[in-house]
Amino acid sequence: MTAAMDELLDILDLEQLEHNLYRGRSPKVDWQRVFGGQTIAQALVAAQRTVEPERHVHSLHGYFMRPGDTKLPIVYEVDRIRDGGSFTTRRVVAIQHGQAIFSLEASFQQDEVGLEHQLPMPRDVPAPDTLLSQRELLGKFGEAVPEGIRRYWERDRPIEMKPVMLKHYTSREKLEPEQNIWIRTTGPVPENRAIQAAVLAYLSDMTLLDTSTFAHGRAIFDRDIQAASLDHAMWFHRSHSLDDWILYNQDSPSTQGSRGFTRGSLFARDGTLIASVAQEGLIRLKR
């Protein structure tokens, strides 16, 4: 268990202030704003605290409205919209400085048996054991990696990533807007479906927005690009242990109007489709 992973699990353990009211904090790191995946995950935890334990999240939809302040706690207010016979619906608003910075709606369902299929995991993807970690890539390519990406890779984070394709990180070549990244936590995740879903929500916000810049030979860390997540949707298909690498398959069908749209699929190493993700973000050229 790394210190960063230990802290991630700690910040997901929200403090209850009142009925339907919870408080979360940010890691003690020098970030300009709260990482979007953290806000998604904490809002989901707040919703989970008000739902019967046998009902599990199957989808969530969130909107980012203001950047989060890492130096202040975030208050999460839960609205118990509906407790139905089969589904439970919750709305959560994240608040700082008396203003909403993020809103989330999530739906929960008890496990049921029914029709089942899934698309297969992409073929011919190199195994994670054959790829270099981000720190190893820095050692190999050094100054060829742009400064913004280099600073991001050097941070101590609870998530480790191994990109399959390296051209985006070492050149400004225009590429097909798609990528595969192996991703895993830097420590064990408890065998608890609620916690596993929150950790999946946390890591699902990583690298997605950057995929929408591939076709333009750019990166979200470029100094002349203003980038920020606008919304985030996620569907949880199958419960699966998070004790191994996960393949994050991504593609960006469209970038326009200073917005980039990206889709993602999270596959366990055995090919199980765990979850699907969609996100649109701000990709604005600074003048």
N, C-alpha and C positions, 0 to 999 in steps of 0.2 A: 504494500500500500504506500503510494507516494504521498507527500504532504499535500500536493494539489488535489489528489483524489479524495483524501481524507477531508479536506476542506469543502469539496463539492458536496459530499454526503452530508456534511454539517450544515451548509447553507440551505439544503433541501429540507432540513428538519425545522419547519417554520414554528415561530412562537405564536400561540393563540392569545389574542388580546381580549376578545369578547366573542359572543355568539356570531358566527359568520365573518369574523374579522381576524386576520393573521398578519404577522410581520416577518419579513425576511431581510437579510443583509447581503452585502456583496463581499467577495473575497478581498483580502487586504493586499491588493495589487494596484499598481499605478496605471490604471486604464482610464482613457478619456471619458468613457461612458459605459454603462452596464451592458454586458454581452447579451444580445437578444435571446439566445438559448437559455440563459439563466432566468430571464423574466418569464419565458414560456414555461419552463420547468417548475418554477416556484408557483406560478398561477395555477398550474395543473395540480400541484400538491395541495394548494388551498382548496380547490374544488374537491379533490379526493377525500379530504378530511370531513366533508359533509355528506358523503355518499356511503351507502351500505357496502361493507367490504367484499361481498360476493359479486358486486357489479364493478366491471372494469371499463376503463376508457376505451372507446373504439374510434373516436374522432375528436379533433379539436380544430378550432379556427380562431386566429388571433390577429389583431391590428396594432401596429406600433404607431403611437401618436407623438411622443416626445422622447428625446434621449434620456436615459436614466442616469441619475447622479450616484456614482459609486461610493461617495462619502456619507450618504444618508441611507437609512433603512427604507424599505418599500413596504407599504401597507396594502394588503390584498383583501378586498371586500367581496364576499361571495353572495350571489343572488340565487336562491334555490328556486329556479324557474318551475321545474316540474319533477314530481316523483310518480312515474306511471307504472303500469303493470309490468312492462317489459324494459322500459328505458328511463333513465334519469338524466335531466338536463340542468347544467349549471352555467351561470355567467359570472365571470370574475373581472374586477377592475383593479388595476395596479395604480397606486396613488403615491405621488411625491410632491412636496411643496403645495399640497392642497389641490393638485391637478392630476388628471388621468394621464398616465404615460403609456398604458397598454391595456387592451381589453381582450378577453378570451371567452369563447363559448365551447363547452365540452359536453359530449354525450357518453353515457355509460350504459352497459348492458350486461346482464348475466350470461355466462357461456351457454350457447345453444348448439344443437347438432343440425346440420343442413347441407345443402349442396356445397361443394368445395372444389376450387381449382386455383392455380396460380401460374403466372408466366415464369419461365425458367430463368435462372441466373445467367448473365452473359457468359458466353463461352470464351475460351482462350485468354482468360485474364490470369496473369502471372500470380502465383501464390504469394502471400505476404512475406513468407520466410525468404523469398528470393529477392526482395526489394529493400532499398535503403530507407532508413528512417529519415526524418527531416533534419535531425542533427548530423547524421552521416552525410546527407546531401550537402549541408553547409560545409562540412569538411572537405568534400570532394570538389564542389563547384565554387565555393568561396564567393568572390566578388561578382561572379556571373549571375548570382541570385540578386534581384533588385532589393534595394535597401528596405523597403516596407515589408516585403515578404521575409527578408532575413530577420528583421526585428521580431516579427510574428512567430517565426519558427524557434527563435531563441528563448521565448518565454517558457516558464515552467507551467504546464497546463495539465489538467486531469485527463486529457484525451491525446492519444498518440495516433499519427496518421502516416500512411505510406502511399503517396501518389503513384499510379501506374505509369502515367505519361508525364515527362519532365520538361518538354519544350516550353510549356506555358511559364515555367518558373525560371528558365534560363535564357529566354529570347523574347522578342516581340513579334514573332511570326503569327500570322492570322491562322487560326486553327478551327477545326470543326467544333461547334459548341457542345461538347460532351466530354465526360471524363469518368474514370473509375478510381476510387480511393479506398484503400483498406483503412479501417478506423477501429480503435478499441480504447477502453478505459485503461488508465495506468495503475489500476488496482481492482480488486474484486468488487462486484456489485451484489448486494444481498439478494437471496432467492425470494424476493418479495415483488409481486407483479406491479404494485403501485410505484415502488421505488424504481424498478426497471423501466417502467413507462416514462417516469420523470427524467431518468438519465438518457433514454432514447430521445426524448423531446429536446434535452439540452444539446446533445451532439448533432441533432438533425439540422441545426442552424449553421453548422460549420461548412465552409467552402461552397455552399449552394449559390450565393449571389455572384461569386467570382466566376462561375461557369458561364454566366451571361456575357462576360467580357472576352471570352476566347476568340469569337469570330472577328474581333476588332483588334487583336494583337495588344490588348490592354490588360490591366489587373486592377482590382478594386483598391489596391494600396498605392496606385499611381497618384502623384501629388496633384494632378489636374483633374482628378475624378472625386466627386462627392458621392459616397455610397452609404446606403442605410437600408435596412429591411423595412418594408412597408406592411406586409402581411405574411402570414405563415399558416399553412394548413397541414394536418397530419392525420393519417388513418392507420390505426393499429390492427394488423391482420391476425398475427399469431404470436402467442407467448413463446419466448425462447430465452434460454440462458445467455447472459452477456459476458461469459467468461472467455471469449475468444474473439478473433478478428471478425469484423462485419464489412461486407463490401457495400460501399455507397456508390451506386450507379446513377449518374446525373446527365441531364441534357437540357438545353435551353432553346425552346422553340421560337422565341421572339425577344428582341430588344427594340424598343421604340418609345418615343415620348419621354425620354429620360428615365425609362423604367425597364428593368430586365426581369424576365420570367424564366424560372427554372423548375424542373421536376426531378424528383429523386426516388430511388427504391433502395431499401436497406435489406440486404440478404445476409443470412447467417452463412458461415463457411460451408455448411452442408447443403446449401441451396434453398433453404427455407426463406420465403419472402416474409419478413417480419413486419415491415411498415412501408407506407408510401408517403411522400412529402411533396408539397408544391409551395412555391414562394415567389412573390414579386418584390423587387426592391428598387430603390432610387439609384440610378446610374446617370449622374448629371456631370456634364463637362463644365468645369469652372472657367469663367471668362476673365 
